[in-house]
Amino acid sequence: MGNELLQTAFIDAKPTSDGWSRVACPFCILDGHNDGKNSLALRLDNGFYRCWRCQEQGFAPEYADAEVVLEQVKSTFEKRFIEVPPECNPLWEEPYRSSTFHASPIAYLKNRIGEHALDVIEQVRIGACSTGFYNRRVIVPIYVSGQCRGWVARDWTDLAASPYLYPKGMQRAHILFNQDAVSVDTDEPLVVVEGVFDALKLWPNAVAVLGKPAKNHVGILRETTRPIVVALDADAKDDGWALATELFLNGNNSHFLELPPGEDPGSVDLNWLKKSICEVIDA
């Protein structure tokens, strides 16, 4: 009976971009409950299924086609490009670079990034909004192979209730900020950090996981031949150590850098940070 219910439920189901397929739960319906939230989820790479409403769960590998379906997921995700807000002004171009209003976001970026801020603004194509919903925010775009996959909007006044905003539809678990650095052929270490401003401080030799490391981030980082130093914020040292260890066990030249309590890569002295990176590699 259970297999028949699953077969009927998933016959026309389509994969989501995170590797699952979701449908209305037939077990809930069988018990007389109307499931209007597609509570039954099937993991497409191993066939594990679970209803988040009635807790029915098990394995049905016969309904999972990892090769075909996950390729569809990848294809769907790769088409998900997100442009920066139309009111975003390019800070690397005139007249914005020398305008009185944009002196504030540029000063903010210099304070966060350091003395090479102007070069980074141009290379990363950082902009700022002076009108609209993202007024008084700098926009740091996230490009992968030349395509914009999202961006980070940071309030430069430090007065907003939500300092960071992200666009709808951006899937942080599938991308890295400065992801193209993974494939650069160099012996320079690739530093893995949490946020974009941590990465900008070490530009161009850092990538940001945009929060916590995810399974897809591990897959991306495995492809690099560069030495890897994982330097997440001090309060995420367990996550950082776990990521560095998983990459090491995969065969990467991976290392973990523990930051002082309460610190992150963006708050510590840059010379100390670079020295510490070299030391963990040479240890």
C-alpha positions in Angstrom: 0.0 0.0 0.0 2.8 2.4 0.9 4.7 1.9 -2.3 1.5 2.4 -4.3 0.9 5.7 -2.5 4.4 6.9 -3.1 4.3 5.9 -6.8 1.1 7.9 -7.3 2.4 10.9 -5.4 5.7 11.2 -7.1 4.7 10.3 -10.7 4.6 13.9 -11.9 6.8 15.4 -9.2 9.6 17.8 -10.3 12.9 18.3 -8.5 13.6 21.4 -6.5 16.9 23.2 -6.7 18.2 21.8 -3.4 18.1 18.1 -4.4 14.6 17.1 -3.1 11.2 16.5 -4.6 8.2 17.7 -2.7 4.5 16.6 -3.0 1.3 16.6 -1.0 1.6 13.7 1.4 -0.6 10.7 0.5 -0.3 9.3 4.1 -1.7 12.5 5.5 -4.6 12.3 3.0 -5.2 8.7 3.9 -5.7 9.7 7.5 -8.2 12.3 6.5 -6.0 15.4 6.6 -5.6 17.7 3.7 -1.9 18.5 3.1 -1.8 21.7 1.2 1.9 22.4 1.8 3.6 19.6 -0.1 4.9 18.2 3.2 6.3 14.9 1.8 9.9 15.3 0.7 12.0 12.7 -1.2 15.8 13.0 -1.3 16.8 12.5 -4.9 20.3 11.2 -4.4 19.4 8.3 -2.0 15.6 7.9 -2.0 15.0 8.9 1.7 11.6 10.3 2.2 9.9 12.0 5.1 6.6 13.9 5.7 7.2 16.9 7.9 3.6 16.9 9.0 2.8 13.2 9.9 6.4 12.1 10.3 6.0 9.1 7.9 9.5 8.2 6.6 11.6 5.5 4.9 13.6 4.8 1.9 12.3 4.4 -1.7 15.4 4.3 -3.9 13.3 3.2 -6.9 11.8 6.7 -7.1 15.2 8.5 -7.0 17.2 8.9 -10.2 20.3 10.7 -8.9 22.1 11.0 -12.2 19.3 12.3 -14.3 17.3 14.3 -11.7 20.3 16.0 -10.0 21.5 17.0 -13.4 18.1 18.7 -13.9 18.5 20.4 -10.6 22.0 21.7 -11.6 20.7 22.9 -14.9 17.8 24.7 -13.3 20.1 26.4 -10.8 22.6 27.4 -13.4 19.9 29.4 -15.1 19.1 31.4 -12.0 20.9 34.6 -12.6 20.2 37.6 -10.4 21.0 41.2 -11.5 22.0 43.9 -9.1 19.3 46.5 -8.3 18.7 48.9 -11.2 19.3 51.9 -8.9 22.8 50.7 -8.0 25.5 53.2 -9.0 28.9 51.8 -10.1 31.4 53.3 -7.5 34.3 52.6 -9.8 33.0 54.9 -12.5 32.7 58.7 -12.7 30.9 60.7 -11.6 30.0 58.4 -8.7 33.6 57.8 -7.7 34.2 61.4 -6.9 30.6 62.6 -6.0 30.0 64.1 -2.6 27.2 61.7 -1.7 29.2 58.6 -2.6 32.1 59.7 -0.4 30.3 58.0 2.5 30.0 54.5 1.0 33.6 54.7 -0.4 34.9 55.7 3.0 33.0 52.8 4.5 34.5 50.4 2.1 38.0 51.8 2.7 37.5 51.2 6.4 36.3 47.6 5.9 38.6 46.5 3.1 41.8 48.5 3.7 44.2 50.5 1.6 43.6 48.5 -1.6 39.8 49.3 -1.5 39.6 51.4 -4.7 41.2 48.6 -6.7 38.9 46.0 -5.1 35.8 48.2 -5.8 36.6 48.2 -9.5 37.6 44.5 -9.8 34.6 43.3 -7.8 32.3 45.9 -9.4 30.9 47.2 -6.1 28.1 49.7 -6.3 26.0 51.8 -3.9 22.3 52.8 -3.9 21.2 56.4 -3.2 17.5 55.8 -3.8 15.0 53.0 -3.6 14.6 50.1 -1.2 18.3 49.6 -0.9 19.0 53.3 -0.2 22.3 53.9 1.7 23.6 50.4 1.1 26.7 49.2 -0.8 26.0 46.3 -3.2 28.6 43.6 -3.4 27.8 41.4 -6.4 28.5 37.7 -6.5 29.7 36.5 -9.9 30.4 32.9 -11.0 31.9 32.5 -14.4 30.9 36.0 -15.4 27.3 35.6 -14.4 25.7 37.4 -11.4 24.3 34.8 -9.0 23.3 37.3 -6.3 24.6 40.1 -4.1 25.0 41.4 -0.6 23.5 44.8 0.3 25.2 46.3 3.3 24.0 49.4 5.2 26.9 51.8 5.4 25.4 53.9 8.1 25.1 51.1 10.6 21.7 52.4 11.5 19.5 49.9 9.7 17.6 47.2 11.7 18.9 44.6 9.2 22.5 45.5 8.3 22.7 42.8 5.5 20.0 42.1 2.9 20.1 39.5 0.1 17.9 39.3 -3.1 15.0 36.9 -3.3 15.9 33.6 -5.0 19.6 33.8 -4.2 20.7 30.3 -2.9 23.8 30.9 -0.7 24.2 27.2 -0.1 25.1 26.7 -3.8 27.7 29.4 -4.4 30.8 31.0 -3.0 31.6 34.6 -3.1 34.7 34.9 -5.5 34.1 31.3 -6.5 36.2 31.6 -9.6 39.3 31.8 -7.4 38.9 28.0 -6.7 40.1 27.3 -10.3 43.0 29.7 -10.4 46.3 27.9 -11.0 48.5 29.2 -8.3 50.4 28.2 -5.1 48.8 31.1 -3.2 46.6 29.8 -0.4 42.9 30.1 -0.8 41.3 31.3 2.4 37.8 30.3 3.2 35.9 32.8 5.3 32.3 33.5 6.2 31.3 37.0 4.9 32.1 39.0 1.8 33.9 41.7 3.7 36.2 39.1 5.2 37.0 37.9 1.7 37.4 41.5 0.3 40.1 42.2 2.9 42.1 39.3 1.5 41.1 39.8 -2.1 41.6 38.1 -4.5 42.8 35.0 -2.5 39.7 34.4 -0.4 36.2 33.0 -0.9 33.2 33.4 1.4 30.6 30.8 2.2 28.1 33.5 2.9 27.2 32.2 6.3 27.7 28.6 7.4 29.5 26.1 5.1 27.1 23.8 3.2 27.4 20.5 1.5 27.6 22.1 -1.9 30.5 24.3 -0.7 32.5 21.3 0.1 32.0 19.9 -3.4 33.1 23.2 -4.9 36.2 23.5 -2.7 37.3 19.9 -3.4 38.1 20.9 -7.0 40.9 23.4 -6.1 44.5 22.4 -6.3 45.5 25.4 -4.1 46.4 25.1 -0.5 43.3 25.8 1.6 43.1 27.7 4.9 39.7 27.7 6.6 39.4 30.8 8.7 35.8 31.2 9.8 34.8 33.6 12.6 36.0 32.6 16.1 32.4 31.7 17.2 32.2 29.2 14.3 35.5 27.4 15.0 33.9 24.0 15.2 32.4 24.4 11.7 35.7 25.7 10.4 37.6 22.7 11.9 35.1 20.3 10.5 35.3 21.8 7.0 39.1 21.8 7.0 39.1 18.2 8.2 36.7 17.0 5.5 38.7 18.7 2.8 41.9 17.2 4.2 40.4 13.7 4.2 39.4 14.3 0.6 43.0 14.8 -0.3 43.1 18.6 -0.4 46.0 20.5 1.2 43.7 21.9 3.8 44.4 23.7 7.1 42.4 25.3 9.9 43.2 28.7 11.4 41.6 29.4 14.7 41.0 33.1 15.3 41.2 34.8 18.7 38.0 34.8 20.7 35.4 37.3 19.5 37.3 38.0 16.2 36.7 37.4 12.5 39.1 37.9 9.5 37.7 41.3 8.9 38.4 42.6 12.5 42.0 41.3 13.0 45.2 43.0 11.9 45.9 42.2 8.2 49.6 41.6 8.7 48.8 39.2 11.6 46.3 37.4 9.5 48.6 36.9 6.6 51.4 35.7 8.9 49.1 33.3 10.6 47.9 31.9 7.3 51.5 31.1 6.3 52.3 29.6 9.7 49.4 27.1 9.6 50.4 26.0 6.1 54.1 25.5 7.1 53.3 23.8 10.4 
